[in-house]
Amino acid sequence: MNDLDRLLELQANDTATDQLRHRRTTLPERAALVELDLKEKKLRADVAEPQNERDGLARDQKRLEDEIATVEGKAVHVDKQLYDGSMTSPKEAQALQADLESLKRRQSTLEDEVIALMEQIEPLDEMLSGSKIVLAALDDERSATIASLAAAETAIDQELVATLAARQVLVDAVPASLVAEYERIRGGAGGTGVARLQGATCLGCHISMAAAEVDVIKRLPAEELAYCPDCGRLLVR
């Protein structure tokens, strides 16, 4: 096996390595994670307004409940005054009784308002609860996808270690100047720096040469490098 044949083996190794790296970059799990992120973003956007509405209603409910507690406290105080024997006249007792009834009416009104708010909150809570379940499912799916991606990356990385080790063996068996020329061409020719000449066709660009061009190439000394006149790749003849 001559140096150019070894260079073809190096090319096959590099092609396999490029394919592995491409596979790693385009693993389907990556696209799946992007899709999951888009789903989560849309869901969070969809629930933002209902959540804000629910938060506003909850603040109103808390305000009313605080007011109810204040009214209840006042009613307890008035009720205590009515029955603690501190009253000095029927008129004073009548005034306190009127205050107590007013406080009770106010408390009843506030409680009705709280109930109305709770009725508005209930369907929002049901919807938001459903959204939380979906978000949790998305999180579970994301975790599983991340684990699957890591496993796939590990498997490819192991293959890359093997191909890179094999590459070093091939590089060591080829003159450094020839490897450098191969790398130079490969960098500007889509990853393929050397190809076999099959008949009149370069298997790098798959273009057939004129008979005169083929004749010139075949007449070159064995130690002289030949290049495809169309794509510029090294030719193994």
N, C-alpha and C positions, 0 to 999 in steps of 0.2 A: 504493500500500500504506500503510495507516494504522498507528499505533503498536501497536494491539492485534494486527494481523496480524503485525507484527514480533515482538511478544511471543510469539505462537504459534510462530514460527520459533525464538525463544530457548528456548521450552519443549521443542521437538523436539530442539534441540541439547543441552539439559540432560539430557533423557531418554537420548539416545545416550551422553552422558558417564557417566551413572549406570550404564548397562548395561555400558560398557567397564570401569568400576571393579569392578562385580560380577563380570564375567568374570575380571578380574585376580585378585580375591580367591578365586575358586572354580575356578581352573585345576586340571584333573585331576592335574597333577603334584604339587600340594600334598598331595592325599589319598594319592597313590602313595608319597610320602616318609614320611608318617605310617605307612602300612602296612609299609614297609620297616623303619622303626624298631621297630615292634611285632614283626616277624619276627626281627630281630636280638636284641631283648631276650629273646624266648622261647628262641631258640637258645642264647644265652649262659647263661640260667637252666638250660636242660636239660643243658648240659655242665659246669656248676659242680661238681656232686657227683663225676662221673667224673674231672674234672681234679684235684680235691682228693685223690681216692683215688690217682690216678696219681702225684701229687706226694709223697704219703705213702710209697708203694711205692718211689719213686725215692730218697727219703731213707734208707729201710731198706737199699736196695741199696748206696748210697754208704757207709753205716755198715759193712755187711758187707765191702765191698771194702777199706775202710780196715783192718778187722781182719785180712783175709786178707794184706794187705801187711805188717802187723805180724808176723803168724805166719810169713810167708815170711822176713822179716828175721831173726827168731829162729832159724829152721831153718838158714839160711845160716851164722849165727854158730856154732851147735852143730856143723854139718857141718865147718866150718873147724877147730874145736877137735879134732874126731875125727881129722883127718888132718894136723895141722900139727906133729905130733911132740911136743906139749907134755904128752901123757898120761904120768902117773907110775905108774899101776897099772891092771890089767885091770878092777878094780871101777869105777874112775872112767870108763873107756871104756864099760863096760856101762851105767852110769847115763846117760851122754850119749846113747848109742844109744837108750835107752828114751825120753829126752826128745825126740829127733829123731822117733821113730815117733809119739809122742803129738802132736807139732806137725803132722806130716803128716796124721794122722787128723783133727785139728781143722781143718786147711786144707781137707781133702776135704769135711767136713761143711758148712763155710761156703760152699764153692763150690756144693754141692748146694742150699743155701738161696738163693744168688744166682740159680741157674738157675730155681728155683721162682718167685722174684719176677719174673724176666724173662718167664716164661710168663704171669703175671698181668698184666704191663704191656703185653704185645704186643696183645691185643684192645682194650685201652683206647686205645693209640696209634692203632690203625686207626680206631676210632670218632672220636677227637679230630681225626685227620687229615681225615676226611670232613667234620667240622664246620667245620674251617678252610677247606676248599674252598668250602663253602656260604657262609661268612662273606665270603670273597673275592669270590664271585659277587654277593652282596648289596652289597658295596662298589662293585663295577663298575656294578651297576644303579643304585645311588644316584648315582654320579657322572654317569651318562648322564641320569638324571632331573633332576638339578640343572641340567645344561647345557640340557636341553629346557625346563625352567621359565624359565631366564634368557632364552632365545630368545623364548619366548612373552610374557614380561613386556616385553621390549624392543619387540616388535611392537605390543603394546597401548599402551605408553607413547608410541610414535610417533603412534598414532591419537589418543591423548589430547592430545598437543601440538597436533595439527591442529584438533580440536574446540574446545579452549580458545581457540585463536587466533581461530577463527570466532565463538566466543561473545563475545569482546571487541568484535568488529566490530558484532555485533547489539546489545550493551549500549550502545555509543556512539551507536547510531541511535535509541534509545528514551529518553524523558525519565527522569532519575534517580529522580524520585518514583514513576513507574510501575514501574520496575524494583524499587525498594524494596518497594512494595506486593506485587508478584509474589513476591519472595523471602520476604516475611513469610508469605504464604498457603502458598507451596510448602513451607516448613519444617514446617508443621503438617498438610499434606494429602498425605502420602505421596510428595512429590517433584513433584507436579503443581499448579502455581499458577494456570494459565489453561486454559480449554477452550472449544471452540466450542459454541454453542447450535444444535442441528440440529432444526428443527421445535420440538417441546416438550421435547426431551431434552437434558440436559447431557451432553456426551461425556466429562466428567471423572468423574462418578459413575454415568452411564447411568440416571439416574432421570428419569422424565417428570414435568413440572410440570403443574399445573392450568392450564386455558386462561386464567384470570384472571391468574395469575402471569406467564405468557408475555406477555400483553397489557401488563401494567405495565412489564415489561422493555423491550419494543419501543417503548413510548411515551417512554422516557427520552431526554433530549437526547444527541446523538452524543458529546459531550465528557464525559458523566457515566458513571462506571464502573458496570457491572452485575455482580451476584454471584448465584451459584446459591443459592437458598434452602435447599437440602438439604446441599450440601457446602461452600459458602462460597467456591468458586473464582471467579476472574474469568471473565466470559463474553464471548466474542466473538460479536456478533450481526450 
